[in-house]
Structures are given as structure tokens and as C-alpha cells.
Amino acid sequence: MSAGRRVRGIVSGMLALAVVVGVVYGAAALLSPVPPWHVEQTLSAADVDAAWGDELALGATGSTAVNASSGSVVTAGSAEPRPIAGAAKLVLVSVVLAAEPLQVGGPGPAITIDQAAVARFRELDAAGARTVDVEFGQTWTRRDLIAATLIGSGNNTAELLIDTVFGDLDGYLAAARAWLDEQGLTSTRVVDGTGLDAASRSTAVDLARLGRLALENPVLAELLTTRPAVTSAGARVSDEAAFVTELGTIGLVRSYTDAAGVCVLLAVPVGDETIVVAMLGQPGYPAAEAAAESIIAALSTAVRPVEIVAAGQVVAIARTPWGQSTELVATESVSVTSTALDGLGVRLEAAARSTIVRGADAGSIVVTANGVDQIVRLESTSAITEPGIAWRFADPLTVIERWTR
């Protein structure tokens, strides 16, 4: 074969190879998968600035804690444990019901008032401690004893509860320590069931949490709602836990000792929310009332719905490698209570797409508050179409990447 013919053969082969490569590349470029869009979230929880506690004017006297059902707590004053006076009785009835539960409205087991119980009642009454009248031979149900201790703040009925449920004070204190630890109330220590001993101590934060637990206990919640004034034996129970009731409060504790000062624990319904307020170490009842009134007045505006996402709001932007983009907007609004903003989450769950028509489903935005998810569908505000031929053929490396990704 002549040299010329060999050269022409080589050239022809190279041209044929080039044609094959070109055809393969063209097919690869035209038929390669289109990469998905990249979505950038533009709305986050950090954009919401509405801390409800900033609007509460809490006094620095003693210690105060305001507890929302979301678990968010606002505090003021000393954070150290201090004497809790009659709030110790709320610990007692909670531990009693944990040890021996009752049915809501049920009487539970009964005891007969003996001469020792009468003598102790007279002794405490003579000492100026709060008591509930008992008479020899009366029959008292467990519900009666709990109501007299919780609503009537009876020191004598608190001691009767300890004896009938736990046998003695040591038995109660062991059960109380275990229950308090289980509930995470680690700053609370009780040495009696009445709070007359100044060594029974807690913090406002713990007591506000204790009040929340009481409201969640069906038996205690029923008693706090009905507030029985007479026992099944006919003994009268005065409401010693009520406090500023004209403001719509639910009184849990209203108590005083020289060591503790005035201690108040109350619940305040605000819209769909119930706020628990604990105040320890107040210098007197007038000061405690003024402080409670100030807090309650502030709660009416501090506890409110906060819009996290508005209908039509842009929450994300989707962009493609070939230069097109669309805004993703919420189809509905989402609001949460201001007390649930601690731990607020805003999470984008975008659809995995490459193209979209205007107004199509583009995924969702998920708002998480107080452990509850609210999911809102997203729509595109404009279309994203397939890339043109120029972009498909522009970069061989991109073509290879699209096939190998």
C-alpha cells in the first residue's frame, strides 16, 4: 500500500471516530438527566423576635417564677432555695396521690377521727397554725383529707395524711424525696408535710413546676376547680388557697410563716393558655397582691399569638444550574403562642425537582412549637423550564457529571 493511501485511511478513521464521538456526546448532552434545583431557605426561627417574658414586670423582692405550659419560665429575684411555708402541703398531696392514686371524685379509703387527732388539732390551733376542725368519731375519706390539706391548708389534716398513707414522717420523707427526684424538682427539700419547719425549702422555679404538675393531676385539678367547702363528715373547709380571685385566678397556695414570708402559688388562664405564678418571700399580703396584679395585667398582652409564617410569604428560593429561579411561598399562615417561642423550629422540606410550573406544589415548611408540628404547603411563583441546548452542550465535564451523579 502506498504512503498516500495509508494517510488517507488514517484520516478517514479519525474522521469516523470524530463523528462517532460527536454523536455519542450529542446524545449524552441531549439525553443526560437534568440536575435538581438548589433550594435556599430564607425564613428561620431566628427571624422571630417576640420573647413574652420581656413584657413581664417582675419584682425583685423575694423570688418569682412564671411558668407557661410550653415549659418556658420567666424568673426574677433570688434563685436560691428558701422556706416555702404551706407550699409543702402541695408536695404532700402530690406524693400521696402518686403513692395511692384515687379516682376523680372518688372518696378513697376512710379513717375515724380518734382522740389523738382531736388533741393534735387543738394543739396546732392554739399555736396559731392553720387547722381544719375535726371531731372525735367523725369519718374522713381520703378525698376529704386531701381537700382539707390543699384547699383549707390544714396542718392537722396534713399530719393525718402522712400517718394514714405512710405510717410516719420518715416514711413520707423517703417517698417525697423519690417523687421529687423523679419529677426533676431537685431544688426542693421537705422535712415535714406542713411547711411549718423552715428547713422545708424550694425555689420559685421548682414550685411553679409543682403547680403545673398539680394542674395536670386529674384529682387535684378537680378539687382545685370544685373547691369543696364541706367534707363528707360535715366539717367546714374554708378556702385558704384562694388569692386575687377577682382576677380569675386559680389559687393553689396562699401561706405565711415568719421564716418564709408570704408564699403564693396560683394559676392564671390567659386565652387557651394557663400560666402558673410562684412568688416566695413576699414581705406581706398587700405587697404580694400588688405583685400578682402587675403580673396578671402584663400577661394579658404578653401571652398572645405570634405569626411565624404569613400566607403568600416567601420562605425559600429555588435556583437551577442553568440560571433559572423561582420563589417558594406559603399557602397558609402559621401562628403560635408567644410562650412557645423557646425552642421554635422552622424546617424546609422542599420537593426534589428540576422543573416546575407556576403555582405547583413545591414542598412544605414545617413550624415546630411546643412539640407540635404545623405543616404548610409551598407553591412556586414562576415556572422553571428545561435548560436550552446551549447549556446542555456548554461543558463536557458537566455532561459527564450529570450521567455519573
C-alpha positions in Angstrom: 0.0 0.0 0.0 1.3 3.4 -0.9 2.0 6.0 1.7 -0.8 8.2 0.3 -3.3 5.5 0.7 -2.2 4.8 4.3 -2.5 8.5 5.2 -6.0 8.7 3.6 -7.0 5.6 5.6 -5.8 7.1 8.9 -7.6 10.4 8.2 -10.8 8.6 7.3 -10.6 6.6 10.5 -10.0 9.7 12.6 -12.9 11.4 10.9 -15.2 8.4 11.5 -14.1 8.3 15.2 -14.8 12.0 15.5 -18.2 11.5 14.0 -18.9 8.7 16.5 -17.6 10.7 19.4 -19.7 13.7 18.3 -22.8 11.6 18.0 -22.2 10.0 21.4 -21.5 13.3 23.0 -24.5 14.9 21.4 -26.8 12.1 22.6 -25.3 12.2 26.0 -25.7 16.0 26.2 -29.3 15.9 25.0 -30.4 12.9 26.9 -28.5 13.3 30.2 -30.6 13.8 33.4 -31.2 17.4 34.3 -29.8 18.1 37.8 -32.2 19.1 40.6 -32.6 22.6 41.7 -30.9 24.0 44.8 -33.3 25.4 47.4 -32.2 28.1 49.9 -34.4 28.6 52.9 -35.0 32.3 53.6 -37.1 32.1 56.7 -35.8 30.8 60.0 -36.7 30.7 63.7 -34.1 33.3 64.3 -36.2 35.8 62.4 -38.9 35.7 65.2 -38.1 38.1 67.9 -41.0 38.2 70.4 -39.9 37.0 73.8 -43.0 37.0 76.0 -41.0 37.4 79.3 -39.7 40.8 78.2 -43.1 42.2 78.8 -43.5 40.9 82.4 -42.5 43.4 85.1 -41.5 41.0 87.8 -40.4 42.5 91.2 -37.0 41.8 92.6 -38.4 41.1 96.2 -38.1 37.5 97.2 -38.2 35.2 94.2 -40.7 34.8 91.4 -41.2 32.4 88.6 -43.8 32.5 85.8 -44.3 29.1 84.1 -46.0 28.6 80.7 -47.5 25.3 79.6 -44.8 25.1 77.0 -42.2 24.9 79.8 -40.9 28.4 79.2 -40.1 30.1 82.5 -39.5 33.7 83.4 -37.8 34.5 86.7 -36.9 37.4 89.0 -35.3 37.8 92.4 -33.2 35.2 94.2 -32.7 31.8 92.6 -31.7 30.2 95.9 -33.9 27.7 97.8 -35.9 29.4 100.6 -38.6 28.4 103.1 -41.9 27.5 101.4 -44.4 27.6 104.2 -47.7 25.9 103.2 -46.4 25.1 99.7 -45.0 22.0 101.4 -48.6 20.7 101.6 -48.9 20.7 97.8 -45.8 18.5 97.7 -47.5 16.3 100.3 -50.8 15.8 98.4 -48.9 15.2 95.2 -46.8 12.5 96.8 -49.9 10.9 98.5 -51.7 10.6 95.1 -48.6 9.2 93.5 -48.3 6.5 96.3 -52.1 5.7 96.4 -54.0 7.1 93.4 -57.7 8.0 93.7 -60.4 8.1 91.1 -61.6 11.6 90.2 -64.4 12.4 92.6 -63.9 9.1 94.4 -63.8 9.1 98.2 -60.9 6.7 98.7 -60.3 4.9 102.0 -61.7 6.3 105.2 -60.4 6.9 108.7 -62.1 7.6 112.0 -61.0 10.6 114.0 -59.6 9.4 117.3 -58.8 11.4 120.5 -55.1 11.8 119.4 -56.2 13.6 116.2 -58.5 15.9 118.2 -55.7 16.7 120.7 -53.3 17.5 117.9 -55.9 19.7 116.2 -56.3 21.7 119.4 -52.6 22.0 120.0 -51.9 23.4 116.5 -55.0 25.6 116.7 -53.8 27.1 120.0 -50.3 27.7 118.4 -51.9 29.9 115.7 -51.3 27.4 112.9 -54.0 26.9 110.2 -56.2 23.9 111.0 -59.5 22.3 109.9 -61.9 21.3 112.6 -62.1 17.6 113.4 -64.3 15.9 116.0 -64.0 12.6 117.7 -65.7 9.8 115.9 -66.0 11.6 112.6 -65.4 9.6 109.4 -63.0 11.3 107.0 -62.3 10.0 103.5 -59.0 10.3 101.7 -60.5 12.9 99.4 -61.7 14.9 102.5 -58.1 14.9 103.9 -56.6 15.9 100.6 -59.2 18.7 100.1 -58.7 20.0 103.7 -54.9 20.0 103.3 -54.9 21.5 99.8 -57.8 24.0 99.9 -58.1 24.5 103.7 -54.3 24.4 104.2 -54.9 22.3 107.4 -51.7 21.5 109.2 -53.5 18.9 111.3 -55.0 17.2 108.2 -51.6 17.2 106.6 -50.2 15.2 109.5 -53.2 12.8 109.4 -52.4 12.2 105.7 -48.8 11.4 106.5 -49.8 8.9 109.2 -52.6 7.2 107.3 -50.7 6.8 104.0 -47.0 6.5 105.0 -47.2 5.4 108.7 -44.9 8.0 110.0 -42.9 11.1 108.9 -39.8 9.1 107.9 -41.8 7.0 105.5 -43.3 10.2 103.9 -39.9 11.9 103.6 -38.4 8.9 101.8 -41.4 8.8 99.4 -41.2 12.6 98.9 -37.5 12.6 98.0 -38.1 9.8 95.5 -41.0 11.6 93.9 -39.3 15.0 93.8 -36.3 13.5 92.1 -38.5 11.7 89.6 -40.2 14.9 88.7 -36.8 16.8 88.4 -37.6 19.0 91.3 -34.1 18.7 92.6 -34.0 22.1 94.3 -36.9 21.1 96.6 -36.4 19.5 100.0 -39.1 18.9 102.6 -38.6 17.9 106.2 -42.3 18.0 107.1 -45.6 17.9 105.4 -46.8 21.3 106.6 -44.0 23.8 105.9 -44.0 25.0 109.5 -40.4 23.9 109.6 -38.2 26.5 107.8 -36.0 23.7 106.6 -38.6 22.7 104.0 -37.3 24.7 101.1 -37.6 25.2 97.4 -37.2 27.7 94.6 -39.8 29.6 92.7 -38.9 27.7 89.6 -39.5 24.4 91.2 -42.7 25.5 92.8 -44.1 26.8 89.5 -43.3 23.4 88.0 -45.0 21.8 91.0 -48.1 23.9 90.4 -48.1 22.8 86.7 -47.9 19.1 87.8 -50.9 19.7 90.2 -53.0 21.1 87.4 -52.1 18.1 85.3 -53.2 15.7 88.0 -56.9 14.9 87.4 -57.8 14.5 91.1 -56.1 17.7 92.2 -57.4 19.6 89.1 -61.0 18.5 90.1 -60.5 19.7 93.7 -59.0 23.0 92.6 -62.0 23.5 90.3 -64.8 22.5 92.7 -63.0 23.7 95.8 -65.2 21.7 98.3 -66.3 23.7 101.3 -67.7 20.9 103.4 -66.3 17.3 103.9 -68.4 14.2 103.8 -68.5 14.3 107.6 -69.9 17.8 107.5 -66.7 19.6 108.6 -66.4 23.1 107.0 -63.3 23.8 104.9 -62.5 27.5 104.4 -60.7 28.3 101.2 -57.2 29.3 102.4 -55.6 28.8 98.9 -57.6 31.4 97.1 -55.8 34.6 96.0 -56.9 37.6 94.0 -59.8 35.5 92.7 -61.5 38.6 91.3 -58.8 38.5 88.5 -59.9 35.0 87.5 -57.1 33.1 89.2 -57.0 29.5 90.5 -55.3 29.6 93.9 -53.0 26.7 94.7 -51.2 28.0 97.8 -51.5 31.1 99.9 -49.4 30.8 103.1 -47.2 32.7 105.5 -44.6 31.9 108.2 -42.1 34.2 109.8 -39.3 32.4 108.1 -40.8 32.2 104.7 -42.8 35.4 104.4 -45.8 35.3 102.1 -45.8 32.4 99.6 -48.3 32.3 96.8 -48.8 29.8 94.0 -51.6 30.4 91.5 -52.7 29.7 88.0 -53.9 32.3 85.6 -56.0 31.3 82.5 -55.0 33.5 79.5 -56.8 32.6 76.3 -56.0 29.0 75.6 -53.0 29.1 77.9 -52.7 28.6 81.7 -49.8 30.4 83.3 -48.6 29.3 86.8 -47.1 32.0 89.0 -45.0 31.3 92.1 -44.0 34.0 94.5 -41.8 33.3 97.6 -40.6 35.6 100.3 -43.0 38.4 99.8 -43.0 40.9 102.7 -46.7 40.9 103.2 -50.1 40.1 101.7 -50.6 43.6 100.3 -47.2 43.5 98.5 -48.0 40.0 97.2 -51.4 41.2 95.9 -49.8 44.2 94.1 -47.1 42.0 92.6 -49.7 39.4 91.4 -51.9 42.1 89.9 -49.0 43.6 88.0 -48.0 40.2 86.6 -51.6 39.3 85.6 -52.1 42.6 83.9 -48.9 42.1 81.9 -49.9 38.5 81.0 -52.9 39.7 79.1 -50.7 41.2 76.4 -47.5 39.1 76.8 -49.4 35.9 76.1 -50.6 36.3 72.5 -50.5 34.6 69.1 -47.3 35.3 67.1 -47.4 34.9 63.3 -44.5 32.8 62.2 -45.4 32.4 58.6 -47.8 34.6 56.6 -49.9 33.3 53.7 -48.1 34.3 50.5 -44.8 34.9 52.3 -41.6 33.9 50.5 -39.9 31.2 52.6 -37.4 29.8 50.1 -35.8 30.4 46.7 -35.1 27.6 44.3 -32.3 28.0 41.7 -31.1 25.8 38.9 -27.6 25.4 37.5 -28.8 26.9 34.2 -29.8 30.2 35.7 -33.5 30.0 36.3 -35.1 30.5 39.7 -38.5 30.7 41.5 -39.7 31.9 44.9 -41.5 29.4 47.1 -44.3 30.9 49.1 -46.5 29.6 51.9 -50.1 28.9 51.0 -51.3 29.4 54.6 -50.4 31.4 57.7 -49.0 29.8 60.9 -49.2 31.3 64.4 -48.0 30.0 67.7 -48.5 31.3 71.2 -45.7 33.7 72.4 -44.9 31.4 75.3 -43.9 28.6 72.9 -41.2 30.5 71.1 -38.4 29.0 73.1 -37.2 26.1 71.0 -39.2 27.2 68.0 -38.2 25.3 64.8 -38.8 26.2 61.2 -37.8 23.4 58.8 -38.0 23.4 55.0 -39.0 20.2 53.2 -38.6 21.1 49.6 -39.6 18.8 46.7 -36.8 17.3 44.8 -37.5 18.8 41.4 -35.7 20.2 38.3 -38.6 21.9 36.6 -42.0 23.3 37.8 -44.9 25.3 36.5 -46.2 28.4 38.3 -48.4 27.6 41.3 -47.3 24.0 41.6 -46.6 22.1 44.8 -43.0 22.8 45.8 -42.8 21.0 49.2 -43.7 22.4 52.6 -42.5 24.4 55.5 -42.8 22.8 59.0 -43.1 25.0 62.1 -42.5 23.2 65.4 -43.6 24.7 68.6 -44.1 23.1 72.0 -43.6 19.7 70.4 -46.3 20.2 67.8 -45.7 20.4 64.0 -47.7 22.7 61.8 -47.2 21.9 58.1 -47.9 24.4 55.3 -47.7 23.6 51.6 -45.5 25.7 49.4 -46.1 26.9 45.8 -43.8 28.3 43.1 -44.3 31.9 42.0 -42.9 31.3 38.5 -42.0 28.4 36.2 -38.7 26.7 35.8 -38.3 25.0 32.4 -35.8 22.6 30.9 -32.4 24.0 30.1 -31.7 25.0 26.5 -29.3 23.3 24.0 -26.6 25.8 24.6 -26.4 25.0 28.3 -26.6 21.2 27.6 -23.6 21.3 25.2 -21.6 24.0 27.1 -19.3 21.9 29.2 -18.4 18.3 28.6 -17.4 17.9 32.3 -21.0 18.8 33.2 -22.4 16.3 30.9 -20.2 13.6 32.4 -21.2 14.7 35.9 -24.9 14.5 35.1 -24.5 10.9 34.0 -22.4 9.8 36.9 -24.0 11.6 39.8 
